[in-house]
């Protein structure tokens, strides 16, 4: 990760010096969401949007990881802190209570929430249903394939697919996946209360009969 973050920081600095520096005033790491006036500082608005996009893409890709054990969760939580620092240092310091940082905090909480407590977790309010659904597959048996696995596409290809489709398309895709594996889904729900809670939440988010 250190190599990746160093590369990201270099790219962000190149973007800032090569493009954003041509704007007056030029947004820098000391800029933050609370100081942005969209009517007068176009560059700061662009930098804020770019920083938020980077963090949200990290959450998206983290939600696709499966299986995800305790050591993996701890590593992702550590990576999250380092990524936030890198984006703040190289591009733009996002407001602590802005949508991107709320999403990151909520996803970190989601990762460490027990299966049985998942359907009523408060962190769900700050997460898009697609992120929750994708993460839920990491809690299910490998025999229940996620949409990307079922389609045979890479995480990057699936991420591009998400950019090009609506939330309704995503939930329909997950619902179709669960329906295709109905026997495996029923067996998992019957074998474990935690699995039943996860599957129940997924069906609820997809508008399926629970």
N, C-alpha and C positions, 0 to 999 in steps of 0.2 A: 504493500500500500504506500510506503514512503516514496517509492519511485513514481507511482501513479500521481500522488499528490504534488510531488515536485514538478512533474510534467504539467499538471493542471495549473499550478501556480505560474509556471513560465508562460503558458498560453494566455492566462488571464492578464498577466503583466504586459504581454505583447499586444493584446487587444486594447488595454488601457492606453498604452503609449502610442500605438499605431493609429487608433481610431478615436477613442474617447478624449484624448488630449487635444484634439482639434476643436473641441467644443469649449465655450467659455460661459460659465465656469466649468472646469473639468471635474467630474466626480471621482473621488478617490476612496481609499479604505476608511477614511474618517467620515465619509458621507453615510447617512442612514435614512431609513424610510421616513422618519418623522420630519426630516429637514427637506424632503423633496417637494417642490411645487411644480406639478406637471405643466402648468401654464407657462413657466419661465425656465425650466431646466429639463429640456428634452433628453440630454445625455444621461442625467441622473435617473430619469424614469426608465431609459433603456437598460442602464446598468443594473437597476433594481430588478427589472423583469428577467434579465439574463441570470442574475444570481439566484433568484427564486426558481427558475427553470432547472438550473444545475442541481439544486437541493431536491427538488421534486422528482427529477429523473433518478437520483440516487435512491430515493424511497421506492420508486417504481421497480427498479432492478433488485433492490433488497427484498421486495415482496415476492419476487419470482424464485428466490432461492429455496430449494428443497432437496433433501431434508434439512431441517434447521435445528440442530441440537443446542444445548446450553452454551457450549464453548463458542459456537457460531454466533449466538445472540450476543454474547459478551464482546466478541470481536467487532460485530456490526455496531454496537453501542459506542465502542471506542473509535471506530472509523468515523462515525457520525460527528463526534466532537471535533476530530481532526479536519474533516471536510468543511464544517462550518467555519473553523478558524482560517482555513486556506482561502475559502471564498471571500470571507471578510477582509483578509489581508490583501488579496490580489485584485478584488473587484469592487465589492460593495458590502457594507455591514447592514444586514437586514434587521428590521425592527424585531425585537424579541417576541412581540405578540402578533406579528404579521402572519399571513396565511401559511407561508412556507415553513417558518419555524414552528408554528402550531402543529403542522402536519408531521414534522420530524419528531417533535416531542410525543405526539400521539402514537406514531408508529413504534417508537422505542417502548412506550408503555404497552402497546399491543403485543409486542414480541414476548414480554415477560408475564403476560396475563394467562392464568390457567385456562385450560380448555373449557371447564364447566362454567367459568365466570365470563367467558367471551361474549355471549349474547347480550349481557347487561353492562358491558364495560363502557365507562364514560368517554374513553378515548375515541370511540367510534364516531362521535359527533364531528371530530376534526379530520376525518379520513374519508376519501372518496370510496364508495362501495366497491369499485374495481380493485382498489388496493387491498381492502379487507378480504375480498374473495380470493385474490391471488395468494395472499399470505395464508389463508385457510388451507390451501392445498398442501402447504408444508407440514401441516398437522395430521394429514390423512395418509393412509397406506399408499405405497407406491403403485399399487394396482389401480388406484383411482387417478387417472392421468389428468393433468391440468390441460387447458385448451392448447397452449403452445406445444406441449408434449404430444398431444393427440394429433396436432396438425403437422408435427415434424419440423417446426421452425425454431430458429435460434432465439435466445432472449432479445437480441438486438432487433431481429425481424419482427418479433411479437411487439416490442416497444413501438416500432414504427406503425404497426397495425393499430395499436391503441391510439396513436396520434390521429389516425385517419378515420376512426370510427367513434360512434357515440357511446355514452354510458349504457344506453339501452342495448346496443349491439354487444357490449361486453357481457351484460347479464344474460342475454339470450345465449351467448356462446358458452357460458358457465353452466347454465341450465341444461343445454344440450349435452354437455360433457357429463353432468351428473346423471342425466337420463340414460345415456349410453352405457353407464357403469352402474345401473340401478341395483344389480345383484350385489356387487362389491360394496356399494354405498349402504345398502340395507344390512349387510353382514357387519360392516364396521360400526354402524349405529347400534346394532344389537349387542355387540361385544363389549362396548365401553361407553360409559356415561359421558365422558369427555368428548369422544368422537361424535356421539349423538348430538351434543350441544353445538359442536362446530358445524356439523351437517345441517342442523336445524337453522342456524344463523345463515348459512349459505343459501338455503332454500327460501328463507324469508327475504333476503336481499334480492333474490332472483324472482320473487313473486310466485314461487312454486308452493304447492300444497305441502305443509309440514306434517 
